[in-house]
Each structure stands twice: as structure tokens, then as C-alpha cells.
Amino acid sequence: MKVCFPVQHFSSLESEVYGHFGSAPSFALFDTETEVVTVISNSDQHHVHGMCNPVGALGDNKVESVVVGGIGGGALTKLNMMGIRVYKATARTIEENLRLFMQNQLPQYQPGHTCSGHGGECSHGH
């Protein structure tokens, strides 16, 4: 299974999980079977609020889950429609969140518990 972690920049599993899916500069894709990390650039980083295109952002990568500090309602809906589950990062690093994810200890984002914009209304920070 591939788990996507939005990041500012990836250096190791100690990299910090980014605070918002749509504006993350890149994504670290962790394959739980091979333990290989692939890093891709967010090709949809500079979108208008509400116009995030997760398919464009993730490209052809077959991601099954996303772990992030925050996400807008439109992106959450689009990811869920693609069969991708989105979880709230409750720790700082990829490694810590990955451990919690593998232990089924991360809360799944639900509609209504998302960010309302890019102007600082999010409670998670960027």
C-alpha cells in the first residue's frame, strides 16, 4: 500500500508532515510493502482555493491513503471519490505518523472537519 505524506521537502522519514495537502510543495509516497519512499513534486501546488486537483497533484501514482495536517473539503471529497482515505497527522514526522497509521491510531478526516481556505483560517498552520 502507498501512503502519501505531504512535505515541505523530504530528507528522511524524520521529515515533517506538511500542514495542508493542496499547497504542499511535494509528496513523500511510502510503500508499506517495500518500505521504499518516492518523492514527487506537487504539480497542482498553486491552485485557487477550492480548485485543488488531487489527480493532478498525485499524478499516476497509485496512492491508497494520505496523512496530512489539514485538507480542504473539496480535496477531501475528490480523494475519497478516488477511493483514497485521508487521515489527520497527529505527530510531527513521517516516521511517527507512519507508526500511528500502521497501528490504526490516526483519525480519518470527515466532511466538516476540514480547512476553510488558504488565508490562515486553518487550525493546523502551514
Number of C-alpha atoms within 10 A of each C-alpha: 14 21 22 30 28 31 26 17 17 21 11 12 16 12 19 21 30 28 23 21 30 28 23 24 21 25 26 26 24 21 15 13 8 9 11 11 18 14 17 17 17 21 19 21 18 13 12 11 15 14 13 22 18 21 15 12 22 19 15 8 13 13 20 16 21 23 27 26 23 26 25 23 20 19 21 25 17 15 20 16 10 13 12 18 19 26 21 20 27 17 17 15 18 26 16 17 24 22 13 16 19 10 9 10 14 19 14 15 21 15 10 9 13 18 19 17 14 16 8 11 10 18 12 15 12 15
